[in-house]
């Protein structure tokens, strides 16, 4: 009888081992954009709850197994055979909520089990616009878009469904979040609106600040150059009237003009001072040519740091024209102008610390007026720097990187002297 009982137990054990071998084993971790579990990619497997496993329950008459959860002998009764181990049913718990997993299927991340719903809440990406779980694409993968700086994740459909995107910080606005539509069709988020420069008069203190910045670099602009804030349409029309002007791509946000023409500048009506985004009044401004530069135009309604960086760029165009520089290739001229815009942004964000871009920029940093900035405005300034540094265009991006490398190696004044003589960056 003892031999017969032992034989039955051996048969039960063999059957249990065989059934455990039939359980799906965890696949290896994938690489790139498709993988189980969680990570930094932008494609997920169809089952957002990760790898699915099915715990198997057995009944054994003798207690000869140790529970992987409580490390005690399991004894008589039910137990689970999961993850190459044995468990009391109440000891096999979700790593997120710590409740027993009694579902027919469970999910894994690393070495930890989860309820399917708990895994989804923790690791399935949610859209930052609609706050829903990002759906699968036709291939069965979870595909999303992500901003390279703000790390904002959103459903691809929001690129085509009219979801507003801020013209300044480029973030998409979450649903039910207020934003401002300016007169020329652009959208502006409320955070960017907080420091936006809305008309020509409001921009004059910033203009004086950047003039002092240039003076501290021994690059004073001797002639008076009018600064006008304009709408998008007026800026594009002025660009068309400029014979040989360079302009920002893909959208023009600033111009240094040398031709005589009439442009429409913007000002805020007196009765609308309380409304930062109120309807703007445009009025004609006749540009007359008394020197090589007739005016600097900047797109209105942009935050102070972005307006200032564009103005610093256009001021460099003006300084070179007034200083008698030869006609330069676009990558050299736009590149060195972007270098000055970048140095100015650094001076605004450094709180008086000297810049690494030039030995002369520490005095420019001190000359720039320091104002208290919100946490968001500092982040915004870093974003504008990132835009300049990561620009992929041959003219603005490659030109900036070549110019910055020259300035870091030889200094700003030596680089400018070399450009004046050769039309190229020193290497």
Number of C-alpha atoms within 10 A of each C-alpha: 6 6 8 9 9 11 12 11 15 12 11 16 15 12 13 17 12 11 12 18 11 8 15 11 13 12 9 8 10 10 9 10 14 19 19 23 21 18 13 7 14 17 21 24 19 17 18 25 26 23 20 17 18 16 21 16 17 14 14 17 11 11 11 11 18 16 21 19 15 13 13 12 15 20 17 13 13 15 23 20 23 18 19 9 12 24 26 25 18 14 19 25 20 21 18 14 11 12 14 16 21 14 10 11 14 22 23 22 16 9 7 12 23 27 25 21 13 18 23 18 15 13 15 21 24 19 21 19 19 16 14 12 17 21 19 18 13 9 9 13 20 22 24 22 17 17 12 9 13 13 11 15 21 25 23 16 11 16 13 7 8 8 14 23 19 20 16 21 21 16 18 20 20 17 12 8 10 12 18 18 15 17 15 11 11 15 20 28 22 15 16 24 21 15 19 23 25 25 24 19 14 14 20 15 11 18 18 13 16 22 20 21 26 24 16 19 19 13 16 14 18 11 13 11 18 14 20 23 27 27 24 20 12 20 23 18 13 22 20 11 16 17 10 12 16 18 18 13 10 7 9 15 22 27 27 27 27 23 19 17 16 16 21 20 24 24 20 20 14 7 8 12 10 8 10 17 18 17 14 18 13 18 12 10 13 11 17 14 14 12 12 18 23 22 25 20 27 28 25 26 27 23 22 20 24 25 25 23 26 25 29 26 24 26 26 23 24 24 20 19 17 15 15 10 17 13 12 14 13 16 21 21 25 25 26 29 28 28 27 27 26 25 25 28 22 23 25 24 21 16 15 18 15 18 20 14 21 20 17 17 25 22 20 26 27 19 20 23 18 15 9 8 12 12 8 11 19 16 15 20 21 16 18 20 20 14 14 19 18 14 15 11 13 13 18 26 20 19 24 29 20 19 29 27 17 21 24 14 15 17 17 23 16 15 22 22 14 15 19 18 10 12 17 18 24 18 11
